[in-house]
């Protein structure tokens, strides 16, 4: 595309300098991916996964052993009592909503202690009497405690806000559309300890989207009661075509299963059709693919910082999710970057994304998603709400080589538009 272009040649020299800078971090990421790969393989072995588990089911899906064993494998890997892994979850938001509706009842309260949750959950929470069947429409109270200016939990505010109605405390692990650090598993474990000290019977729920396999442990291994995520993000490994998972305490997972299907049915039925092989194989590949995506994010942060942009996390900060935030100076600069990521896609590279009013979002959003799985954000993608301070959120990449190519393509597009100047003498 740009290989003979002088700007591209100069960018490659910058890329080489960035890779030299991050080489030690790449080695640590490879170690994490390797150990998580071993963890998954050992779970497959313990539960004697065989090719007959990849056969689908139809109709009611009674006695689907592949479905049952997949639940056991997820629970094993995540250190949870139980798991519910299904293609019937249509998105991460649906999965999270199912978990929350499963364990909350009219008169209860949901309290988010990591500030306002991701935009698509706002309609799930809703408003009293909104008529949409939201949590608040069903009489579930809602509150949130903003993070402190340094991005930490405001524990004084949490202690004041929690009350006898507070049944579930929500934690969003990933930064979402906020300019803050994502929360590590260690930090989440400390949150659990402090929350249980305030109210021992409170259910601690974690939105684990983008976080799986980025560390050696998962939130359910440090005391989290319930967590949820999407299979078209990390745990699907770029292969699962749809779905989500819920994992945690057995009684809470069962309650969520009753919400997904119906009371008395729960997770005992549900035809898996032809999805089983993709979900098993995706989970097998997930640790490696997540490692590739993380290396791409570190590379992007290092290169953009060398060019004078502010990034979060910085290239040398710890990683606990896939998301790389980059701050731009204007809507035009942000849009040009996102369009450059789309231009580097293997699928739909000819499409030029533009901001639009997406369902569930409060501002126009631009999304680059040239993906094999529609909306699959373990694949290289980028999105941003068109609002100040104009931050793009890049994530994913099935191979490190694709992320590198995507970043260089986006920068080349920005250089050709006059947004940045590439001077090879400064590398």
Kinemage of the C-alpha trace (Angstrom):
@kinemage 1
@onewidth
@group {chain A} dominant
@subgroup {mainchain}
@vectorlist {calphas} color= white
{ca unk a 1} P 0.000 0.000 0.000
{ca unk a 2} L 2.669 2.517 1.062
{ca unk a 3} L 5.821 0.407 0.946
{ca unk a 4} L 7.453 2.565 -1.777
{ca unk a 5} L 6.343 5.779 -0.215
{ca unk a 6} L 9.066 7.914 1.420
{ca unk a 7} L 6.811 8.629 4.398
{ca unk a 8} L 6.290 4.895 4.902
{ca unk a 9} L 10.033 4.270 4.773
{ca unk a 10} L 10.628 6.946 7.410
{ca unk a 11} L 7.841 5.496 9.563
{ca unk a 12} L 9.459 2.071 9.436
{ca unk a 13} L 12.648 3.527 10.898
{ca unk a 14} L 10.570 5.017 13.724
{ca unk a 15} L 8.911 1.628 14.197
{ca unk a 16} L 12.270 -0.101 14.544
{ca unk a 17} L 13.274 2.385 17.223
{ca unk a 18} L 9.984 1.795 19.062
{ca unk a 19} L 10.495 -1.990 18.950
{ca unk a 20} L 13.963 -1.677 20.428
{ca unk a 21} L 12.475 0.374 23.260
{ca unk a 22} L 9.765 -2.176 24.115
{ca unk a 23} L 11.693 -5.443 23.662
{ca unk a 24} L 11.827 -6.285 27.385
{ca unk a 25} L 8.084 -5.702 27.741
{ca unk a 26} L 7.435 -7.981 24.763
{ca unk a 27} L 9.311 -10.751 26.580
{ca unk a 28} L 7.087 -10.354 29.660
{ca unk a 29} L 3.956 -10.450 27.536
{ca unk a 30} L 5.156 -13.636 25.844
{ca unk a 31} L 5.641 -15.202 29.279
{ca unk a 32} L 2.079 -14.326 30.351
{ca unk a 33} L 0.638 -15.695 27.106
{ca unk a 34} L 2.604 -18.913 27.493
{ca unk a 35} L 1.502 -19.539 31.082
{ca unk a 36} L -2.124 -18.788 30.261
{ca unk a 37} L -1.882 -21.152 27.316
{ca unk a 38} L -0.714 -23.895 29.663
{ca unk a 39} L -3.596 -23.123 32.020
{ca unk a 40} L -6.143 -23.564 29.234
{ca unk a 41} L -4.584 -26.781 27.927
{ca unk a 42} L -4.504 -28.295 31.413
{ca unk a 43} L -8.209 -27.477 31.868
{ca unk a 44} L -8.996 -29.163 28.551
{ca unk a 45} L -7.059 -32.210 29.738
{ca unk a 46} L -8.686 -32.344 33.183
{ca unk a 47} L -12.144 -32.354 31.617
{ca unk a 48} L -11.129 -34.813 28.885
{ca unk a 49} L -12.170 -32.651 25.965
{ca unk a 50} L -12.649 -34.819 22.868
{ca unk a 51} L -13.796 -34.184 19.321
{ca unk a 52} L -17.322 -35.385 20.088
{ca unk a 53} L -17.682 -32.339 22.346
{ca unk a 54} L -17.540 -30.206 19.196
{ca unk a 55} L -20.791 -31.626 17.849
{ca unk a 56} L -23.700 -29.233 18.038
{ca unk a 57} L -27.207 -29.856 19.290
{ca unk a 58} L -30.644 -28.886 18.028
{ca unk a 59} L -34.075 -28.283 19.446
{ca unk a 60} L -33.998 -28.166 23.229
{ca unk a 61} L -30.370 -29.238 23.336
{ca unk a 62} L -30.930 -31.724 26.142
{ca unk a 63} L -27.848 -33.578 27.415
{ca unk a 64} L -25.434 -31.560 25.291
{ca unk a 65} L -22.177 -32.813 26.793
{ca unk a 66} L -20.082 -30.376 24.766
{ca unk a 67} L -22.001 -27.458 26.266
{ca unk a 68} L -21.669 -28.853 29.785
{ca unk a 69} L -17.928 -29.470 29.497
{ca unk a 70} L -17.313 -26.024 27.992
{ca unk a 71} L -18.910 -24.501 31.085
{ca unk a 72} L -16.609 -26.618 33.274
{ca unk a 73} L -13.510 -25.611 31.297
{ca unk a 74} L -14.304 -21.903 31.616
{ca unk a 75} L -14.984 -22.228 35.335
{ca unk a 76} L -11.733 -24.148 35.798
{ca unk a 77} L -9.580 -21.630 33.899
{ca unk a 78} L -11.185 -18.660 35.652
{ca unk a 79} L -11.025 -20.211 39.122
{ca unk a 80} L -14.804 -19.982 39.490
{ca unk a 81} L -17.400 -22.362 40.934
{ca unk a 82} L -19.448 -22.335 37.742
{ca unk a 83} L -19.729 -20.761 34.327
{ca unk a 84} L -22.371 -20.224 31.662
{ca unk a 85} L -20.913 -20.004 28.126
{ca unk a 86} L -23.479 -19.559 25.375
{ca unk a 87} L -23.839 -18.350 21.794
{ca unk a 88} L -27.240 -16.996 22.831
{ca unk a 89} L -25.631 -13.910 24.379
{ca unk a 90} L -25.712 -11.328 21.590
{ca unk a 91} L -23.104 -8.939 23.019
{ca unk a 92} L -21.123 -8.043 26.096
{ca unk a 93} L -23.892 -5.641 27.123
{ca unk a 94} L -26.488 -8.416 26.868
{ca unk a 95} L -24.291 -10.747 28.919
{ca unk a 96} L -23.710 -8.144 31.625
{ca unk a 97} L -27.400 -7.237 31.632
{ca unk a 98} L -28.350 -10.899 32.022
{ca unk a 99} L -26.024 -11.260 35.004
{ca unk a 100} L -27.359 -8.124 36.704
{ca unk a 101} L -31.031 -8.907 36.064
{ca unk a 102} L -30.377 -12.435 37.295
{ca unk a 103} L -29.198 -11.424 40.758
{ca unk a 104} L -31.030 -8.128 41.394
{ca unk a 105} L -34.639 -7.845 42.559
{ca unk a 106} L -37.078 -4.914 42.956
{ca unk a 107} L -36.014 -2.903 45.976
{ca unk a 108} L -32.342 -3.845 45.607
{ca unk a 109} L -29.685 -1.368 44.588
{ca unk a 110} L -26.821 -1.583 42.103
{ca unk a 111} L -23.867 0.624 43.015
{ca unk a 112} L -20.990 1.216 40.600
{ca unk a 113} L -17.846 2.217 42.482
{ca unk a 114} L -15.690 2.832 39.393
{ca unk a 115} L -17.672 5.817 38.159
{ca unk a 116} L -20.124 5.889 35.291
{ca unk a 117} L -20.110 2.550 33.435
{ca unk a 118} L -19.618 2.062 29.708
{ca unk a 119} L -22.092 3.947 27.519
{ca unk a 120} L -24.122 0.920 26.352
{ca unk a 121} L -25.016 0.007 29.959
{ca unk a 122} L -26.770 3.316 30.565
{ca unk a 123} L -29.952 2.089 28.866
{ca unk a 124} L -29.765 -1.234 30.747
{ca unk a 125} L -29.715 0.699 34.026
{ca unk a 126} L -32.333 3.098 32.693
{ca unk a 127} L -34.572 5.436 34.631
{ca unk a 128} L -37.529 4.789 36.948
{ca unk a 129} L -40.692 4.324 34.931
{ca unk a 130} L -38.984 4.570 31.543
{ca unk a 131} L -41.137 1.737 30.189
{ca unk a 132} L -38.238 -0.114 28.597
{ca unk a 133} L -37.880 -2.882 31.169
{ca unk a 134} L -34.599 -1.441 32.425
{ca unk a 135} L -33.304 -2.176 35.905
{ca unk a 136} L -34.732 1.034 37.324
{ca unk a 137} L -38.015 0.492 35.492
{ca unk a 138} L -38.239 -2.784 37.473
{ca unk a 139} L -37.643 -0.980 40.765
{ca unk a 140} L -33.923 -1.633 41.133
{ca unk a 141} L -32.153 1.404 42.535
{ca unk a 142} L -28.938 2.694 41.046
{ca unk a 143} L -26.030 4.752 42.273
{ca unk a 144} L -22.445 5.434 41.298
{ca unk a 145} L -19.416 6.838 43.040
{ca unk a 146} L -17.074 8.834 40.852
{ca unk a 147} L -13.396 7.978 40.899
{ca unk a 148} L -10.954 10.350 42.533
{ca unk a 149} L -8.956 12.706 40.278
{ca unk a 150} L -6.102 10.187 40.193
{ca unk a 151} L -8.413 7.403 38.992
{ca unk a 152} L -8.714 5.575 42.319
{ca unk a 153} L -11.871 4.385 44.076
{ca unk a 154} L -13.259 7.008 46.442
{ca unk a 155} L -13.533 4.775 49.494
{ca unk a 156} L -14.933 7.491 51.728
{ca unk a 157} L -17.666 8.112 49.159
{ca unk a 158} L -18.333 4.368 48.824
{ca unk a 159} L -18.720 3.935 52.580
{ca unk a 160} L -21.180 6.832 52.690
{ca unk a 161} L -23.167 5.626 49.666
{ca unk a 162} L -23.553 1.906 50.476
{ca unk a 163} L -26.674 1.012 52.443
{ca unk a 164} L -28.895 -1.919 53.366
{ca unk a 165} L -30.420 -1.950 49.842
{ca unk a 166} L -27.045 -2.260 48.110
{ca unk a 167} L -27.054 -5.842 46.869
{ca unk a 168} L -24.597 -5.614 43.968
{ca unk a 169} L -21.484 -3.500 43.607
{ca unk a 170} L -20.326 -3.103 40.019
{ca unk a 171} L -16.707 -2.733 38.926
{ca unk a 172} L -15.722 -1.940 35.366
{ca unk a 173} L -12.249 -3.370 34.872
{ca unk a 174} L -11.526 -1.627 31.593
{ca unk a 175} L -11.265 2.117 31.068
{ca unk a 176} L -14.217 2.213 28.667
{ca unk a 177} L -14.429 5.688 27.145
{ca unk a 178} L -12.618 7.311 30.085
{ca unk a 179} L -9.107 8.700 30.299
{ca unk a 180} L -8.126 6.589 33.287
{ca unk a 181} L -6.067 3.535 34.052
{ca unk a 182} L -7.838 0.208 33.888
{ca unk a 183} L -7.931 -1.810 37.099
{ca unk a 184} L -5.542 -4.697 37.590
{ca unk a 185} L -6.636 -7.995 39.111
{ca unk a 186} L -4.628 -7.160 42.224
{ca unk a 187} L -6.472 -3.844 42.575
{ca unk a 188} L -9.809 -5.592 42.080
{ca unk a 189} L -8.895 -8.086 44.815
{ca unk a 190} L -8.234 -5.184 47.183
{ca unk a 191} L -11.597 -3.656 46.213
{ca unk a 192} L -13.319 -6.933 47.092
{ca unk a 193} L -11.625 -7.012 50.489
{ca unk a 194} L -12.661 -3.448 51.321
{ca unk a 195} L -16.211 -3.828 49.997
{ca unk a 196} L -16.802 -7.007 52.015
{ca unk a 197} L -15.473 -5.235 55.101
{ca unk a 198} L -18.199 -2.624 54.639
{ca unk a 199} L -20.990 -5.082 53.761
{ca unk a 200} L -20.039 -8.772 53.979
{ca unk a 201} L -23.020 -10.080 51.990
{ca unk a 202} L -22.702 -7.684 49.057
{ca unk a 203} L -22.259 -9.293 45.622
{ca unk a 204} L -19.216 -7.948 43.812
{ca unk a 205} L -19.705 -7.991 40.040
{ca unk a 206} L -16.993 -7.268 37.456
{ca unk a 207} L -17.428 -6.308 33.830
{ca unk a 208} L -14.409 -8.268 32.584
{ca unk a 209} L -14.611 -7.249 28.912
{ca unk a 210} L -11.174 -6.804 27.299
{ca unk a 211} L -9.419 -8.173 30.397
{ca unk a 212} L -9.293 -11.953 29.996
{ca unk a 213} L -5.779 -13.454 29.737
{ca unk a 214} L -4.003 -10.099 29.963
{ca unk a 215} L -2.716 -11.178 33.393
{ca unk a 216} L -1.919 -14.514 35.000
{ca unk a 217} L -5.076 -14.441 37.144
{ca unk a 218} L -8.713 -13.429 36.675
{ca unk a 219} L -11.038 -11.458 39.001
{ca unk a 220} L -12.901 -14.577 40.150
{ca unk a 221} L -9.590 -15.861 41.527
{ca unk a 222} L -9.323 -12.904 43.935
{ca unk a 223} L -12.803 -13.030 45.469
{ca unk a 224} L -15.116 -11.528 42.841
{ca unk a 225} L -18.549 -13.157 43.097
{ca unk a 226} L -19.648 -12.809 39.492
{ca unk a 227} L -18.157 -11.579 36.231
{ca unk a 228} L -19.146 -11.457 32.588
{ca unk a 229} L -17.535 -10.977 29.207
{ca unk a 230} L -18.002 -11.322 25.462
{ca unk a 231} L -16.746 -14.104 23.213
{ca unk a 232} L -16.125 -11.706 20.332
{ca unk a 233} L -13.537 -10.129 22.587
{ca unk a 234} L -10.653 -11.906 24.341
{ca unk a 235} L -11.922 -15.404 25.231
{ca unk a 236} L -13.301 -16.133 21.764
{ca unk a 237} L -9.794 -16.017 20.337
{ca unk a 238} L -10.987 -14.404 17.120
{ca unk a 239} L -12.728 -17.649 16.172
{ca unk a 240} L -15.965 -17.801 18.202
{ca unk a 241} L -18.600 -16.249 15.962
{ca unk a 242} L -20.807 -14.902 18.761
{ca unk a 243} L -21.638 -15.371 22.437
{ca unk a 244} L -20.663 -14.465 25.960
{ca unk a 245} L -19.892 -15.997 29.331
{ca unk a 246} L -20.821 -15.497 32.967
{ca unk a 247} L -18.643 -17.023 35.693
{ca unk a 248} L -18.521 -16.974 39.459
{ca unk a 249} L -20.430 -18.365 42.432
{ca unk a 250} L -22.596 -21.307 41.430
{ca unk a 251} L -25.822 -19.877 42.874
{ca unk a 252} L -25.329 -16.556 41.093
{ca unk a 253} L -24.483 -18.191 37.771
{ca unk a 254} L -27.625 -20.302 38.108
{ca unk a 255} L -29.697 -17.165 38.762
{ca unk a 256} L -28.246 -15.585 35.625
{ca unk a 257} L -29.072 -18.760 33.647
{ca unk a 258} L -32.705 -18.469 34.745
{ca unk a 259} L -32.703 -14.938 33.326
{ca unk a 260} L -31.137 -16.043 30.030
{ca unk a 261} L -33.781 -18.740 29.484
{ca unk a 262} L -36.546 -19.089 32.079
{ca unk a 263} L -36.958 -20.125 35.731
{ca unk a 264} L -36.794 -23.889 35.988
{ca unk a 265} L -34.923 -24.168 32.697
{ca unk a 266} L -31.697 -22.248 33.282
{ca unk a 267} L -28.591 -23.676 31.660
{ca unk a 268} L -29.955 -27.187 31.204
{ca unk a 269} L -31.165 -26.558 27.671
{ca unk a 270} L -30.233 -24.483 24.673
{ca unk a 271} L -29.272 -25.782 21.254
{ca unk a 272} L -25.655 -24.980 20.424
{ca unk a 273} L -26.083 -25.691 16.696
{ca unk a 274} L -22.678 -25.505 14.967
{ca unk a 275} L -20.946 -23.178 17.437
{ca unk a 276} L -19.090 -25.632 19.655
{ca unk a 277} L -15.848 -26.105 17.729
{ca unk a 278} L -15.363 -22.351 17.361
{ca unk a 279} L -15.931 -21.702 21.056
{ca unk a 280} L -13.542 -24.442 22.170
{ca unk a 281} L -10.876 -23.622 19.624
{ca unk a 282} L -11.231 -19.889 20.221
{ca unk a 283} L -10.696 -20.368 23.949
{ca unk a 284} L -7.637 -22.490 23.178
{ca unk a 285} L -6.149 -19.743 20.984
{ca unk a 286} L -7.208 -16.848 23.213
{ca unk a 287} L -4.082 -16.538 25.419
{ca unk a 288} L -1.800 -16.333 22.380
{ca unk a 289} L -4.020 -13.912 20.439
{ca unk a 290} L -4.434 -11.675 23.487
{ca unk a 291} L -0.639 -11.617 23.806
{ca unk a 292} L -0.334 -10.543 20.162
{ca unk a 293} L -2.855 -7.756 20.679
{ca unk a 294} L -1.100 -6.547 23.829
{ca unk a 295} L 2.224 -6.372 22.011
{ca unk a 296} L 0.529 -4.293 19.351
{ca unk a 297} L -0.848 -1.887 21.957
{ca unk a 298} L 2.558 -1.474 23.591
{ca unk a 299} L 4.138 -0.804 20.200
{ca unk a 300} L 1.443 1.757 19.346
{ca unk a 301} L 1.909 3.567 22.644
{ca unk a 302} L 5.687 3.718 22.225
{ca unk a 303} L 5.506 4.989 18.651
{ca unk a 304} L 2.807 7.591 19.301
{ca unk a 305} L 4.666 8.852 22.367
{ca unk a 306} L 7.822 9.222 20.269
{ca unk a 307} L 5.762 11.386 17.905
{ca unk a 308} L 4.567 13.620 20.751
{ca unk a 309} L 1.105 12.175 21.475
{ca unk a 310} L -0.234 11.400 24.944
{ca unk a 311} L -1.241 7.775 25.462
{ca unk a 312} L -2.839 5.760 28.227
{ca unk a 313} L -1.469 3.424 29.305
{ca unk a 314} L 2.021 4.616 28.502
{ca unk a 315} L 4.172 2.058 26.722
{ca unk a 316} L 5.972 1.057 29.943
{ca unk a 317} L 2.904 0.907 32.237
{ca unk a 318} L 1.340 -2.404 33.350
{ca unk a 319} L -1.387 -3.795 31.081
{ca unk a 320} L -4.634 -5.290 32.307
{ca unk a 321} L -6.796 -4.955 29.190
{ca unk a 322} L -6.478 -4.613 25.428
{ca unk a 323} L -7.389 -0.973 25.103
{ca unk a 324} L -4.884 1.661 24.042
{ca unk a 325} L -6.121 5.230 24.379
{ca unk a 326} L -4.514 7.981 22.307
{ca unk a 327} L -5.378 11.652 22.782
{ca unk a 328} L -5.709 13.780 19.636
{ca unk a 329} L -5.985 17.528 19.257
{ca unk a 330} L -9.207 17.694 17.292
{ca unk a 331} L -12.085 15.704 15.880
{ca unk a 332} L -10.444 15.844 12.434
{ca unk a 333} L -7.224 14.257 13.731
{ca unk a 334} L -9.122 11.550 15.588
{ca unk a 335} L -11.284 10.700 12.562
{ca unk a 336} L -8.222 10.516 10.296
{ca unk a 337} L -6.550 8.039 12.659
{ca unk a 338} L -9.610 5.781 12.881
{ca unk a 339} L -10.020 5.847 9.108
{ca unk a 340} L -6.357 4.833 8.795
{ca unk a 341} L -6.929 1.779 10.996
{ca unk a 342} L -9.827 0.784 8.733
{ca unk a 343} L -7.651 1.310 5.657
{ca unk a 344} L -5.187 -1.262 7.035
{ca unk a 345} L -7.834 -3.983 7.455
{ca unk a 346} L -7.797 -7.258 5.541
{ca unk a 347} L -11.600 -7.067 5.373
{ca unk a 348} L -13.427 -3.936 4.150
{ca unk a 349} L -10.254 -1.868 3.761
{ca unk a 350} L -12.045 0.113 1.031
{ca unk a 351} L -14.703 1.332 3.464
{ca unk a 352} L -14.268 4.815 4.954
{ca unk a 353} L -15.900 5.007 8.416
{ca unk a 354} L -17.706 8.168 9.455
{ca unk a 355} L -19.211 9.198 12.813
{ca unk a 356} L -22.831 8.167 13.325
{ca unk a 357} L -25.450 7.872 16.052
{ca unk a 358} L -25.069 4.259 17.168
{ca unk a 359} L -27.791 2.631 19.325
{ca unk a 360} L -26.816 2.712 22.998
{ca unk a 361} L -24.309 5.560 22.696
{ca unk a 362} L -24.835 9.147 23.821
{ca unk a 363} L -22.582 10.841 21.248
{ca unk a 364} L -21.817 10.145 17.575
{ca unk a 365} L -19.272 7.347 17.382
{ca unk a 366} L -16.757 6.445 14.704
{ca unk a 367} L -15.646 2.839 14.464
{ca unk a 368} L -12.979 1.123 12.415
{ca unk a 369} L -13.789 -2.566 12.282
{ca unk a 370} L -12.486 -4.430 9.283
{ca unk a 371} L -13.049 -7.758 10.977
{ca unk a 372} L -13.849 -11.367 10.127
{ca unk a 373} L -16.335 -11.417 13.033
{ca unk a 374} L -18.696 -8.452 12.912
{ca unk a 375} L -17.842 -6.223 15.877
{ca unk a 376} L -15.050 -8.568 16.954
{ca unk a 377} L -12.860 -6.273 19.018
{ca unk a 378} L -10.156 -8.859 19.649
{ca unk a 379} L -9.433 -8.128 16.007
{ca unk a 380} L -7.698 -4.857 15.172
{ca unk a 381} L -10.251 -2.112 15.605
{ca unk a 382} L -10.574 1.435 16.869
{ca unk a 383} L -13.463 3.552 17.972
{ca unk a 384} L -14.168 6.872 19.614
{ca unk a 385} L -17.064 9.069 20.661
{ca unk a 386} L -16.816 12.410 18.873
{ca unk a 387} L -16.468 14.548 21.969
{ca unk a 388} L -13.689 16.429 23.654
{ca unk a 389} L -10.888 15.707 24.474
{ca unk a 390} L -10.993 13.590 21.262
{ca unk a 391} L -9.555 10.295 22.421
{ca unk a 392} L -9.337 7.251 20.163
{ca unk a 393} L -9.511 3.785 21.688
{ca unk a 394} L -7.596 1.169 19.715
{ca unk a 395} L -7.777 -2.497 20.623
{ca unk a 396} L -7.138 -5.971 19.355
{ca unk a 397} L -5.123 -7.539 16.585
{ca unk a 398} L -5.063 -11.242 15.775
{ca unk a 399} L -1.380 -10.892 14.917
{ca unk a 400} L 1.207 -8.397 16.057
{ca unk a 401} L 2.193 -7.869 12.425
{ca unk a 402} L -1.296 -6.627 11.595
{ca unk a 403} L -1.330 -4.164 14.496
{ca unk a 404} L 2.050 -2.807 13.414
{ca unk a 405} L 0.809 -2.471 9.842
{ca unk a 406} L -2.354 -0.754 11.073
{ca unk a 407} L -0.503 1.784 13.195
{ca unk a 408} L 1.904 2.623 10.378
{ca unk a 409} L -0.956 2.956 7.894
{ca unk a 410} L -2.845 5.305 10.213
{ca unk a 411} L 0.257 7.413 10.795
{ca unk a 412} L 0.970 7.509 7.066
{ca unk a 413} L -2.567 8.762 6.442
{ca unk a 414} L -2.099 11.404 9.142
{ca unk a 415} L 1.210 12.497 7.591
{ca unk a 416} L -0.327 12.747 4.133
{ca unk a 417} L -3.089 14.916 5.636
{ca unk a 418} L -0.520 17.230 7.202
{ca unk a 419} L -1.469 16.321 10.764
{ca unk a 420} L 2.006 15.050 11.660
{ca unk a 421} L 5.453 15.594 10.197
{ca unk a 422} L 7.760 12.610 9.860
{ca unk a 423} L 11.430 13.553 10.154
{ca unk a 424} L 13.748 10.564 9.853
{ca unk a 425} L 16.645 12.422 11.458
{ca unk a 426} L 14.923 12.339 14.874
{ca unk a 427} L 14.601 8.558 15.150
